[in-house]
Amino acid sequence: MEPARRTIVKVCGITRPADARAAVAAGADWLGFILWDGSPRNVTPDRARAMSEPLEAAVAVAVMVAPTPDQALRTAALAGADRVQVHRVDPATWPADFPLPVTFAVPVATDGSLGAPLPALDHLVLLDTAHPRLAGGTGERFPWETARVVAATRPVLLSGGLDAECVADAIERVQPFGVDACSRLETAPGIKDAEKVRRFVAAVRAWDERHADRP
């Protein structure tokens, strides 16, 4: 028998140990730690490691903007990360033998057009709302039809304005590999609301349960 479908849930922009613990307690699969000083949610690699190491149940994701492969690998090692997520990187320049799983972020404009090339099919792609300055965390949605088309051919991590109220509809329409939320789960940048996180994860798990017979 095929295993039941499980949508990966990533809670990104973790800055406090209590928020990391709350996300894991709620059932989040991945925790995103932003290692870029251009973000209000920036943390140091040492702090990311200190928050993620005690929480063996979750995958730690090192989120970086425009790193070289060597920089990404060194930073991920310092952070104790299991995966890396890179923004503003041309996937064609990334080495095929990079030793960690990589998620390539691709911004999507309000008209649904992709703002960067998609990576090779063996890489996970994060689709998020384009912004002239921010690399993510805008809290704004983009047209989900674009994500649906991309997700029909490859695994997609869907981001951009997701919360407990809309995530089930987003999964229904897009059928993504996973969902990623940040600013809509906060009371202030980097300060997660434990109840919003709990409700977000619960909404995803409820959708999974209702559609357990889907491949």
C-alpha positions, -999 to 999 in steps of 0.1 A, spaced: 0 0 0 12 35 -8 20 57 22 -5 84 30 2 118 14 20 141 38 25 178 29 58 191 43 54 221 65 82 246 69 80 274 94 106 300 83 123 330 100 128 314 134 147 337 157 138 324 192 142 290 209 106 291 222 94 296 186 114 267 174 101 245 201 65 256 195 68 249 157 81 214 164 54 208 190 28 219 165 41 193 140 62 214 116 87 193 96 113 219 87 125 250 105 140 279 84 168 300 98 176 331 78 214 337 77 214 370 59 219 404 75 194 421 51 165 404 69 149 415 101 148 378 109 185 373 106 203 350 130 239 340 133 248 304 123 258 297 160 224 309 171 206 288 145 226 257 157 217 264 193 180 266 184 179 236 161 202 211 178 180 201 207 150 196 183 159 163 165 123 160 151 127 189 127 149 195 96 170 227 99 171 247 68 198 274 63 183 302 43 208 324 24 208 352 -2 232 351 -31 259 329 -15 286 311 -34 284 273 -31 315 274 -8 299 300 14 266 281 15 283 249 26 305 266 53 275 285 67 252 255 67 279 235 86 283 262 112 245 264 116 242 226 118 217 227 89 204 196 71 194 216 39 201 249 23 177 273 7 192 299 -16 178 331 -31 191 352 -60 213 323 -72 214 311 -108 209 273 -105 229 267 -136 260 279 -117 255 255 -88 277 224 -86 259 191 -93 279 174 -65 269 199 -38 266 176 -7 234 190 9 199 191 -6 193 225 -21 160 245 -25 162 272 -51 139 302 -45 122 315 -76 102 348 -73 68 351 -90 55 384 -101 19 396 -96 11 386 -132 23 351 -125 56 353 -145 87 336 -130 115 360 -121 143 335 -124 150 302 -141 139 270 -126 166 246 -114 171 211 -127 143 186 -119 162 169 -91 162 201 -70 133 215 -49 120 248 -60 105 274 -37 79 297 -53 75 330 -35 61 364 -42 86 387 -60 96 419 -42 120 446 -54 140 446 -22 130 416 0 141 381 -7 110 367 10 87 372 40 65 397 22 32 381 34 18 387 -1 4 360 -24 11 355 -61 -12 338 -86 -14 302 -76 -21 290 -111 16 295 -118 25 273 -89 0 247 -100 16 245 -135 51 241 -121 40 216 -94 25 194 -120 60 185 -132 82 187 -101 82 191 -63 73 227 -53 75 243 -19 48 269 -19 53 302 -1 39 337 -1 11 349 22 1 315 36 -17 311 69 -43 288 85 -72 305 67 -59 300 31 -34 271 32 -59 243 26 -72 261 -5 -36 266 -17 -28 229 -13 -60 219 -30 -52 241 -60 -15 236 -63 -8 201 -49 27 211 -37 53 190 -21 52 214 9 42 248 22 63 275 38 50 303 60 67 331 78 53 366 83 16 356 85 25 335 116 40 364 134 31 393 158 62 412 146 91 403 123 109 373 138 84 369 166 62 339 160 26 336 174 25 300 187 -13 298 182 -10 309 146 17 283 140 -4 256 156 -34 265 135 -14 266 103 1 232 108 -32 218 120 -49 231 88 -23 213 66 -26 181 86 -64 182 83 -62 186 46 -38 156 44 -61 135 64 -91 144 43 -71 134 11 -52 105 25 -62 84 -5 -46 107 -30 -12 98 -44 
